[in-house]
Amino acid sequence: MDNRSQPGDLGRSAGLHSLSAEQRSQLESALRSAREIAESGSSAALAHIGVGDAQPPAHLTEEQRTFRRGLRAHGRSIGDRRQHNGAQEITRLVREVAYEHWHRMLFARYLAERGLLMWDASAAVTLAECHEMASDKTLQLGFNSGWALAGRLASRMLPQLFPSDSSVLALALAPEHQVGLERILASLPPQIFRAQDSLGWAYQYWQAKRKEEVNALQAKVGADELPAVTQLFTEDYMVEFLLRNTVGRHEKPPAELRLLDPCCGSGHFLVASFYFLVPLRQELEGLTSRDAVDAVLRDNLFGLEVDPRCVEIAAFALALAAWTYPDEGEHPLGYRPLPSLNLACCGRAPVEAEIPGVGAELTARFQQAALLGSLILSGVAEGVLQPGFAQPGAYRAVNEETVNEPDEDDAERLVAAKGFADALRLLSQRYDFVLTNPPFLGRGRMCDELRAFVESHYYEARHDLGAAFLEQCLRLTKPDGMVGSVIQQSWLFAASYGAYRTKLLEEGRLHLVANLGEGAFRSTDAAGAFPSLVILSNAKAPDDAAVRLLDVASHRTADEKMAALAAATATLLPYAEVRATGDYLIARTSLGNLPRLSQFASPYVGLQTSDYPRYCRFFWELPAIGGDWELMQEAPEDSERLTGFSSIFYWQGGTGDLMNSGLAYIRGQAAWGKAGVMVSRMRQLKTSRYVGNFFNQTCAAIIPNDQALLPALMAYCASDEYNTAVREVDRRICVANTALTRVPFDLERWSAEAAEKFPDGLPALYSDEPTQWVFHGHPRASANPLQVAVMRLLGYRWPAETNHGIEVSDTARAWIGRCEALDPHGDEDGIVCLPPIRGERAGHERLLGLLIDAWETVESGSWKTSVLDSLLTAADCQGKGIEVWLRDKFFEQHARLFQYRPPIWHVWDGLKDGFSALVNCHQLDNKNLERLIHTYLGDWIRTKEQGVQDRIDGAQLRLSAARNLKVRLEWVLNGETPYDIFVRWKPLARQPIGWSPDLNDGVRVNIRPFMQAEVLRHNKRPKLNISWDRDRGNDPENTPWYPVFGGERVNDHHLTRAEKTAAKEVGA
């Protein structure tokens, strides 16, 4: 049986497979550990010879000094900067040394597992033989381990990847680091190295930690961050789909086909194309396997990449494919020299050099090669680059006086010049096919230089780097050439891409779109990505053209999408319909004879603070709403219930901190004060009433042009039909504001639906949920009676009770009126002890009394034992008493219900029969904390001391626990680090000293000392899921802690009382 790939077959060479999920996990763990060890070893080795120091260490020999100069020159060539005092950065050099040392060993393992690790031109050796020969002292090979020997053999086989004169590879790592890397590599099973996709995964996992670091900082992405942040392994099924629908439909002789991947990464598209084209050329041209392999590498495949390491991996991947391709006898062709590969790095230009013949402007742009990659020649006219401009000797240093090591620098420039010239040559040519998975990077994440460049050369595509690359791909094709690309689906329908779609589809022709949706990639790095596969050609679309549409977005996993894509039948979207939308919307949105909803209503997106933790709170975090705080609606959670009424907003009348921050986007003003429909912009587009308040950017207010249309609008927007219609127009997680009304609206039909659904008109606002500020506050008519009763017992009141300006229904007002009968139960100081103390009844007895009145004052005789049983059962305390629920269950359920910003805190000493008290944090000022410590807890301690004297069983244990709690609460009262409060938006002079919380700062900030002291019933996640991690975003330079944290929004910081006091005295 012939196991070779057949013409048109996109399979892999015989015996290769893809990594399983378990193998990917093994590989990821190994690569993460390897990078950590390799970078640690590289840093230590470079430090030992003083590469970053201004002067070489005195212990170095002259040979070592020369070696050090070579490493410094190489560091500068890859972007490490030398300071005026002679010291030099080594950040990039550390990464490169780590990468090269690890990957030389890694590639050696790949070669060995495939029988390709060559001792000489005809004899392969195994790793076992390498270990045996290295340990045989009689051979005098000079290697400390078999891995070192294997690495040297790999270098000899791959001189373009691992040059023999490389200073980076000549640097020896310390034995402990080298051995650590060897152990990691040896621990991986052989099957991983025989998988066809493992090389691509390997580099993605190598970059994983760096990607996480950059994303965690939410910093702007520049040249240094770009490769890690945008690295994403393209799934096999995506590559094969794009190949089948481009190269697989060609009519030209294969010898004439030129295929480019301008963002080639680890070479996935190129390797797949190799397996497609080799058997094709064998069949059509009568070539042998060997000649066909050479012909395809020489004539057909071209690749560019901004990351030089990816270029190495792509070259190795192609070499492996060539050496393992079966000959006519079904045996691998084996190792041999291959034709020069058409691969080049477009991200490494000679630094600090002038390039004759191209002008200062283009020379300056070339210095941004690591940022621009394959976009480097955007806007450059043909003929500007003269032949021979990058020949040896063409470059000279810009600042000769700053160069102390001219020979080494010149050598590095020549190496960079050769590779960069190759890249420019490839970018200056045109191709039959351009296939790629470009980098996805939103405009908001681009650094200033990249954003400015994209806006200058790809203005319509400025919202995402991937869109700019798609436009560039079309420019790189010949007339009638084709582009196949993975791309974020938002460009197909988002209004912000309207001009881009118009330009792209008027200049070129869109043939096919396959919407993949969320989960299309197996990698967790792609979480939140909604990719599509698109096929375009560099030709005008005829009038009768149509776009083929495939949609597998409803399938959840990559495997399901792959199967669905193979079986899917395309629907046709006529180009005429696309043009008729005005902005070339790619969606099946036939309106029929119906008008758009936009003719009847206008959508308004909400405000964006850019610092949610500072300016937004849940209403229950403050005792009353007013003054600087305004009610704010958020995205509804459920269309069947009244939700989205939980938040408040620090507005300060529009003249305070937020408006002075320069970060806020205050939007939606045209909707304020009006009635409409509030629609969540996320996923399922849940709806609720909009009542004219502030609202945030996660939702949009749809305001009818005529208020008489509001019931029909409510009925339509709450329907599944509306959700489906919007999702046809916009498939992103967060839909665009304009998409909400870009749907058909049948006024007659939905008016009839509204008349049936709302026969008495839209109902007034009512909620039985205590997390909504329209809640009436009465336990009996609550979805959480026990929680509401405890909060009333501690003196809490809901906004609808105290703010008569809040619109609620007559039913809600009636319940608010009934709450007055429960007011006598409210505790004056907001401290309720669970055991009986100072003549007060036990907490559970007081709670039970409130519950009984909550029923009896509404309906005499309605309270029964069965009522309490039902309440406890609903509260996960079936068959147990209310005392047990209050002690063991209340606080955990309370924290969860109130979004881990609990207004009631449960203080206890750790014993079920010990001291325990509930406190209302709104009333827990310094004076009340002292009262809790010295009056309530003090009384408990005195009774336990008496119990010890009376030899009461267990009294000593309870006394010790209580005294320990007293000490810990005094830590909080005193507020010395780490039991202090830190507010990142306040300067040092305004930081609280001791326990003096500002309720405006919120529960998250103020509860920290209690959790640190571990005096609460639950102090850690998951039961009390509160952390002080760095908040998203960055602060500007004028913020108080910018000099300390460089703009990072750090919360987990501690200050001593002395620091705060000194600052306050200076301020005074």
NUVEXTI-901747 format. One record per residue (C-alpha): z, x, y. Coordinates in pm, whole numbers, plus 50000, padded with zeros to 5 digits. Layout:
// NUVEXTI-901747
ZXY...
***
This chain:
// NUVEXTI-901747
500005000050000499115012950347502315014950551500675027050869500665004751173497504984251172495354979251481497154954751701500384959351503503324967151728505604976651443507155010851404506495039451173507505033650812511215035550740512415030351098514735002251193516724990151494520414996351541522774969251422525524956551652528074977551464525935008751496525435002751868529205000251904529685033051716527075050151928528545037152252532035048952164530715083252071528605087152384531385076752618533755101952458531105128952454530375125652824534045127952913534535159552704531245175152814531915170053184535445183153148534115213952970531325218753224533715216353516536035242053361533215266153277531735264253627535145268453786535805299453574532935318153736533515302854080530215284754118531655261354379533645288054562532525304754882532895339354726532505350354364535755357954181536685394554179536695396553799532955389553764530605417253658527335422353842525485404453563527865374953590527405374153967523655371953921524165344253668526445326153914523805328154186521255312753953523555283653877524245278054246520525278154321519935252954045522745231354180521115230754523517775221754367519305190054220521155179954535524485198254549525095209054907526285242555029528815241355310528755263255620531585284355481529625292155164531445268254933529155245054739529415211054574529125211554196529225174154119525605171454012525645205053839528655194553631526755163653516523625183453436525435210353238527255183253041524055164252975522005194352865524625208452629525295175152462521675164252439520465196752292522915191052007522015154151992518275161051971518925186851701520685159951498517725136351545515345163351427517485172551129517925136751011514145132751010513425165750836511985181351151514485208451246512235238651200513365273451103509805285351149506375269251176506395257550815510015254650698512515227950800516275232450759519085207850722522325207250918524145218450606521905248750586522505256050955526265255550895525865277850590523685303450769525885304251080528975311350870527225338750669528255370350854525765391250659522885373750835524255384351175522665354451350525295354851626526175317751621529725304851609528755272451436525935254851261525595231951562524955261651789522225273751554520735238851532520745236351910518915269651941516285258051692515845225751888515405246052208512695266652044510895235051931511275217952268510845245452530509795220552800513085202052754515385231352693513825262652850514895295752702515715309253048517845279153148521005290353329522515256353255522245261452878523285297852906526655287053043529085286752751531615258752717535135267052608535675264552230537905233952255535215214752442532385226852221534285217851905535165183852048531485176052103530565188351757533185165851596531895135351780528315142251680529255148651317531175115751300528065094551351526295081851036522755094050964521295058750990521855059051366519475088351407516785071751201516735039951409513715036451633515715023851933518745046651921517465071952176517195045052443520655031452368522065066752362521135073452724522285039352841525675045752682525785080652833525415064353175527815035553105530965049853259529155061853570527605027353609531015010753579532485034353840529765026854093529844989254032533634988354055533465003854401530774978854508529385007754709525865009654841523485024954591521725056754690519915084454507523015096554327523945062154195520515047054134519755060253781523125049253642523265015353811519725004853722519545019753372518934991653123517374995052779514434971252737514664949652427512034954652155510804918952174510174921652549508144953252506506094938552222505464905952406504124923852713501984946952500500464918652299499524899852613498024929552797496794958352582496484934652289493874914252479491764943152607488034946952551487474982852665487015011352417490505024952349489475060352443489025048152801492335029852832494955044453063498465029653045501265038653287504955030953287506145041053637509815035453541509555048353188513235054453116513595066352757509915058852687510235025352510506955010952640505155043852579506345047452219505445011352141502015016552294501615048052088502145028651764499675002451883496895025951995496905052651722495675030051437493275013451680491615046451764491595056051397489715024651308487285022651599486565059851638486965071751280489655096951373492185112151136495825103751190496465137551347493455135551579494295099751677497875109351758496705137951976494055116452143496495089052236499035113552378496315131552570494165102752694496095070052696499775073152782501295081753121504885079453234506935084953550510665083653601513055090953888515685105053650514655138953504516905133353204515015101853114511775121553129513215145352870514255116852644510875099752679509115132252590511355136852288510815100752178507035105252190507275138452008509365122451732506845094351703503995119451675505725141751419506855112851200503575093451211502155090250855499055109050758496365096250521498635103950227501565084150371503485115950451504805123950801502445145750996505345169251060506215193151335503435210651525502625218151888501445186852065499075181852357500695183152698502355149652759501425130253070505055126053176506545136753506509695132953711508995117254048512615120554155513005157954194511105174154480511715209654602514645208254845514855225355182511155233255171508095227655385504885217055210501725229255388498965204055427500975171755413502715170455748506365168755848506715131055794505535132055434507535163755368510645145655488509855116455263509505139454965513105149855021513985113654937512175115254604515395109754408515835077154596512245064354607510885075054269507505059154197507485043354545507225077954705503545074354804503845038954938501655035455245500115070155206496355069355254494085084754996493075120255079496315129655253497365150954956494955180054944494095196654612496305226754538499015217254786501705222754522500525255854382503005284654349503735299854687502965267654876506625260754951508855279455193512465274255287513175252855592516315271855691515775307355578518865319555760521105297355545519675309855217521625338955075519995337954734516225336454812514925347854474516855321854278516025294454529512315302654520512315301254141513965267354143511485254554404508565265054191509955246853888510525215654094507125219154263505275219553932506945187953802506705169854135503045178754173502415163653830504185132053939502135129354259498965134654060499855105653831500795083754126497475091154295495495077354002494765041753889495345026153548494064998553323497594987653237500924992253406503814981153186507424985253291510964972753328511644981953693515094987353844516854955453953518824960954273519544934654535519054942054903522774940254966523434969254726520734992154864521825021355081520535021055438517695045455368516385026555068516674992855239514805005555544512035020255329511574988555127511544967155441508964990155597506554991055302507374959855098508764936055354508024904055163509654919354853512664932955042515244911354862515134931454539513934965954445512354952054129510114929654339508934959754540508114977754217506134948054088503984949454401503594987154361502574982453997499714960154104498604986954352498535012554071496044992853863492274995053867490284964253970490924938453696493724960653563496804943153428500544945153496503164934953245506714935653374510254924853314511434909853641514284888853773513214852653754514344844254107511074856554261509274827854087510994800454282513474812654544512514802454897513324837555020510444850354805507934824854934505984849455146506134874954864504724850754608502004840254848500944876154911501124886754547499304856654406496614856354671495854893154616496284892254238496284866853958499324855153767498404848953404501624842553221505354837553278507964837053004511384826553131514044842752914517204832453097520714845753063521594865852753518114880152705519514915352682521964925452414523714949552646526774937452834525484957853128522934930153181525524902553218524314878353483520684889353458518084861653430514864879953345511334867653304508304884753155505224882953375501584892553332499414897553641496004912353703494424929654000491854902354055491474870254250492314838654058489384814354024489854778854147490244765053796492764791253685496094781853533499364800053468500654799253112504374790653111506824797752828510514789852847513204801052604516084800952854517974773952664518484797352370521684817152399521284850852228518624877652239517804871551872517374834251932515174840552234513054865252038512414839851762511764811752009509354833052211507324841051901507024804051816506674789752167503574771352285502574777152645502144749052893499554752653164500394751653533497174748253732496814773354014495904744054236499424729854192500934763554267498934766654589499794730854685503504739054707502824759255021504734789954909503284794254558506294780354375506024788254001507604757453847506564724553698507714702153980505234674253983506414649254242503974622354139503984596754420507614603854510508704620954830511024650554828514734645754881514394668355186512774638955368516034619455341518774645755361519504681455465521454707455265523884731355434525344761955267528974770155334530734798655506531284833455367534374853155469533364885455291537074889355213538224858855020541704871854924542554877155288541264845455448541514819055176544474804154992545304775154769547054748654977550234750854767550804786954874552034774455212554654747755280552464728955529548874729755650548154732756017548094757656299545894786656191544994771055855542304744855790541504724655480538444737555297536354722355021535084743754736532644738754450533444707454246534394713353882533524679153745531314651253875533504624853708536704635253890537534643054249537734681054255537134709454498540024699554728542364728754654541754754654923542644762655279541024786655521542524810255782540414799256076542774805756370540764782056582537684803656546539054831656767541164852156527540934880456278538014866556080535714862556377536654897056503536044913556165532264913856199531964905555828531984867655824529024844255798530094811255948527594785855820527454748755765528594738956116525954711656134527684694055845531244696055977532694662356060530034643355864530084625755528527844636655244527644650054892529264682854797527224700954530528294731854341525544757854358526664773054029525274765253684525644727753619525624716453987528724694353972529184670354261531904654354467532384637454802532044658255115534384646355388533474668755681535774698555626535044735555617533404745455288532514778755131529304794355005529784784354638528754749154734526464730654970526924698755167523964675055148524054652555453521864621155455519764614855763521094579155751524684573855633523544541655467521774563455210524974581155103525694559154796522144564154663522434601254731525774602954546524344584554246521304607154225523104640254274525674631654005522964624853748521654648253479518194641053614519044657353944520454688153773517304691653563515034687453864516834713954067516864737953773513094734553745512884747654099515624773954083516984788453757519464813253898523194810153832523684802854200520814781554325519354785454671520424760354929516874748054993516304741354622518874713154632516514690354821513214703754693513154677054423511634642154397513764612954515513144576854418515034558654692514514523954550515694533454203518804552554314519764526054566519814501254277521844525854066524324529954351524674492354397525624489454030527894519854028529544513054365529464475154410532104477054686530674508154845531824543654792535484544254693538024560554919539484593654808542074592754531543304619254287546134620554037545864658354008548534678954191546014706954252544064685654502545234681954860544434644654851547064639954576549774615054672552744634354530554304608154299555134619253941554534585853775550884583253880550184619953815548134638153553551094662653528554294642353578556754669353473555214695853696555144672453995558764662153934559964698253926558124706354249559624675954422563034686154295562544720154459561574703654786557794707154779555634680154945551834675854924549504677455227548534640755195552224631855234552784652155548549334651655711548354615855792544954627455911543834633455552541634604855436542934588855114542634554854954545044525955007546264531354652547144567354733548934556155051550994531754850552094559354613552914581654910555164553955038556974552154703557744589554722560374583054989562694568554725562664602554550563504623454857567284623854790566624643954476565014672454670567094704054688567984715955036567744753654987564974753354726567164769154458567874749454141569934767053874569234756953516572874760353404575514741053604576804763753886578994757954191579514721554111575784713854089574494696353781572314715353537568684717253639567394696053351569894668553434568754667653794565124667053681565794638453443567444618753722564374622953941562074611953659564094580853589563954570953955560244578353965559754551053706562534527153796561854525554170558304515054091559074490653811562614482153706563224487153336560104508353287561974540353198562614544352828563374572952595559834569852461558494577752808560264611452806559094617952452555504611852559555864634452861557294662852650554614658452385551914661452651553664692752776553554710152436557244704052370557154676352111560484669251942562424690952186564484682252487563684684752854566174713652880564054734152637560834725952823562294735353159563674768153027560864779552796557644761652891557704751753256556904784653429554024795153205552394760653237553144759753609551494793453672548414783653472548064749553640548314764553987545764791953929548384819353888549554814454244552744795054152554804780454437557884777354210559264809254057561574810753755564174838353792566224846853484568264874353323566434875152989568854854052786568194818152687571864809952750572084833053050571504828553422568304810953517567124795353843563984779553985563184788854344560714774354591558984805354726558334787855058562094787355126562904820854969563434841455283565824870755310568794848055367568044826155066567494856254840570924868654943572284834054864570644834954522572154869154450575614866054594576364828954582574624814554276574344845654061577654858554197579404826754088577834829653742579024865953713582554856153812582664829553541581354854353283583944880053388586594853753327584934846052995585224882452895588904881852978589274849952774587394866752487584744839752478582074847852224578944862652386580474864752733580124902752752576394901152668575804874252930577824893853186575794925453128572524906453157573644889653479574794922353636571484938353546569634909353707571774913254020570834950154046567154942054008567234914054266568964937854506566054961754454563754933854571566034925454862566094961754974562324965654928562235002554850559155014254662557995002354407559694969154489558054966654829555454942954969552144958555072549584938655272546284957255290545074939755606548194948055808548844981655977551845002055877553914989656170553494953456057554294958855689557334938955571560534959255548562714947755262562374911855147560814896055455557654879455324555004863555542553874832055361550454835555523549874865855302549934844254989551724843354657549774872054505551054896354767554614883454791555414879454423554764916254346558344929054397559704902354161557164911053894557734948253942561494942953901560784920853596563164893353704560854863853634560604843453315557154859353270556184891053450552954902353288549554890853181548394868553023551264844453085551484854253450547964866053518548464883053852547264918053931546774938954240543444954354149541064965654416539374935754581535604932854600533784945854903534594972855156536404972055487534854985855807536165016655980538284997356230540594983155960544164996755926543845014455592540295027655618541475063555686543555062455368541235044455125537825050055282537155012855309538195003854955540294972354942543284986754763546254964354691548234984954441549835007254702553485013554782555265024155100558825035755154561195018355392561345050655592557575050555647557595014355761560645018255982559285049256153555965031956225557715001256361559885022356591556825040656724555095007356782558104993756965
***
